[in-house]
Amino acid sequence: MDELLEALEAYHVNAEIIAGGTDLTIMLKQRLVKSEVIIDISRMRAELAGIAIEHSYLKIGAMTTLTEIERDTRVERFARALSHRRRG
């Protein structure tokens, strides 16, 4: 995480973050985005994904998948609009 923050500080204006990259790859190919640096955070999933309740707030990590969000019981309870769980 420290390395990511250092890279963002050094290149903040000219950097793009990629975590899978389909959308960014397409935009780069179409020359819609110009970046000096592409920072790949896909290996940081353990640090940036997950769902938790902290201090009465629902915390959803930036790399949490939509499927994980839709199926999590805590999301159902605290942010029903994000959940696709069906009631039986």
Contact map, one row per residue, 1 for C-alpha under 8 A:
1111100000000000000000000000000000000000000100000000000000000000000000000000000000000000
1111110000000000000000000000000000000000000000000000000000000000000000000000000000000000
1111111000000000000000000000000000000000000000000000000000000000000000000000000000000000
1111111100000000000000000000000000000010100000000000000000000000000000000000000000000000
1111111110000000000000000000000000000000000000000000000000000000000000000000000000000000
0111111111000000000000000000000000000000000000000000000000000000000000000000000000000000
0011111111110000000000000000000000000010000000000000000000000000000000000000000000000000
0001111111110010000000000000000000000000000000000000000000000000000000000000000000000000
0000111111110000000000000000000000000000000000000000000000000000000000000000000000000000
0000011111110000000000000000000000000000000000000000000000000000000000000000000000000000
0000001111111110000000000000000000011000000000000000000000000000000000000000000000000000
0000001111111110000000000000000000000000000000000000000000000000000000000000000000000000
0000000000111110000000000000000000000000000000000000000000000000000000000000000000000000
0000000000111111000000000000000001111000000000000000000000000000000000000000000000000000
0000000100111111100000000000000000111110000000000000000000000000000000000000000000000000
0000000000000111110000000000000000101110000000000000000000000000000000000000000000000000
0000000000000011111000000000000000000111100000000000000000000000000000000000000000000000
0000000000000001111110010000000000000111110000000000000000000000000000000000000000000000
0000000000000000111110000000000000000001110000000000000000000010000000000000000000000000
0000000000000000011111000000000000000000010000000000000000000000000000000000000000000000
0000000000000000011111111000000000000000000000000000000000000000000000000000000000000000
0000000000000000000111111100000000000000000000000000000000000000000000000000000000000000
0000000000000000000011111110000000000000000000000000000000000000000000000000000000000000
0000000000000000010011111111000010000000000000000000000000000000000000000000000000000000
0000000000000000000011111111100000000000000000000000000000000000000000000000000000000000
0000000000000000000001111111110000000000000000000000000000000000000000000000000000000000
0000000000000000000000111111111110000000000000000000000000000000000000000000000000000000
0000000000000000000000011111111111000000000000000000000000000000000000000000000000000000
0000000000000000000000001111111100000000000000000000000000000000000000000000000000000000
0000000000000000000000000111111110000000000000000000000000000000000000000000000000000000
0000000000000000000000000011111111000000000000000000000000000000000000000000000000000000
0000000000000000000000000011111111000000000000000000000000000000000000000000000000000000
0000000000000000000000010011011111100000000000000000000000000000000000000000000000000000
0000000000000100000000000001001111110000000000000000000000000000000000000000000000000000
0000000000000111000000000000000011111100000000000000000000000000000000000000000000000000
0000000000100110000000000000000001111100000000000000000000000000000000000000000000000000
0000000000100111000000000000000000111110000000000000000000000000000000000000000000000000
0000000000000011110000000000000000111111000000000000000000000000000000000000000000000000
0001001000000011110000000000000000001111100000000000000000000000000000000000000000000000
0000000000000000111000000000000000000111111000000000000000000000000000000000000000000000
0001000000000000111000000000000000000011111110000000000000000000000000000000000000000000
0000000000000000011100000000000000000001111110000000000000000000000000000000000000000000
0000000000000000000000000000000000000001111111000000000000000000000000000000000000000000
1000000000000000000000000000000000000000111111110000000000000000000000000000000000000000
0000000000000000000000000000000000000000111111111000000000000010000000000000000000000000
0000000000000000000000000000000000000000001111111100000000000000000000000000000000000000
0000000000000000000000000000000000000000000111111000000000000000000000000000000000000000
0000000000000000000000000000000000000000000111111100000000001111000000000000000000000000
0000000000000000000000000000000000000000000011111110000000011111100000000000000000000000
0000000000000000000000000000000000000000000001011111000000111011000000000000000000000000
0000000000000000000000000000000000000000000000001111100001111001000010010100000000000000
0000000000000000000000000000000000000000000000000111110001110000000000000100000000000000
0000000000000000000000000000000000000000000000000011111111100000000000000100000000000000
0000000000000000000000000000000000000000000000000001111111100000000000000000000000000000
0000000000000000000000000000000000000000000000000000111110000000000000000000000000000000
0000000000000000000000000000000000000000000000000000111111000000000000000000000000000000
0000000000000000000000000000000000000000000000000000111111100000000000000000000000000000
0000000000000000000000000000000000000000000000000011110111110000000000000110011000000000
0000000000000000000000000000000000000000000000000111110011111000000000000000000000000000
0000000000000000000000000000000000000000000000001111000001111101000010000000000000000000
0000000000000000000000000000000000000000000000011110000000111111000000000000000000000000
0000000000000000000000000000000000000000000000011000000000011111000000000000000000000000
0000000000000000001000000000000000000000000010011100000000001111100000000000000000000000
0000000000000000000000000000000000000000000000011110000000011111110110000000000000000000
0000000000000000000000000000000000000000000000001000000000000011111110000000000000000000
0000000000000000000000000000000000000000000000000000000000000001111111000000000000000000
0000000000000000000000000000000000000000000000000000000000000000111111100000000000000000
0000000000000000000000000000000000000000000000000000000000000001111111110000000000000000
0000000000000000000000000000000000000000000000000010000000010001111111110010000001100000
0000000000000000000000000000000000000000000000000000000000000000011111110011000001111000
0000000000000000000000000000000000000000000000000000000000000000001111111011000000111000
0000000000000000000000000000000000000000000000000010000000000000000111111111000000100000
0000000000000000000000000000000000000000000000000000000000000000000000111111100000001000
0000000000000000000000000000000000000000000000000011100001000000000000011111111000000000
0000000000000000000000000000000000000000000000000000000001000000000011111111111101100000
0000000000000000000000000000000000000000000000000000000000000000000001111111111111111000
0000000000000000000000000000000000000000000000000000000000000000000000001111111100000000
0000000000000000000000000000000000000000000000000000000001000000000000000111111100000000
0000000000000000000000000000000000000000000000000000000001000000000000000111111111100000
0000000000000000000000000000000000000000000000000000000000000000000000000011111111100000
0000000000000000000000000000000000000000000000000000000000000000000000000001001111110000
0000000000000000000000000000000000000000000000000000000000000000000011000011001111110000
0000000000000000000000000000000000000000000000000000000000000000000011110011001111111000
0000000000000000000000000000000000000000000000000000000000000000000001100001000011111100
0000000000000000000000000000000000000000000000000000000000000000000001101001000000111110
0000000000000000000000000000000000000000000000000000000000000000000000000000000000011111
0000000000000000000000000000000000000000000000000000000000000000000000000000000000001111
0000000000000000000000000000000000000000000000000000000000000000000000000000000000000111
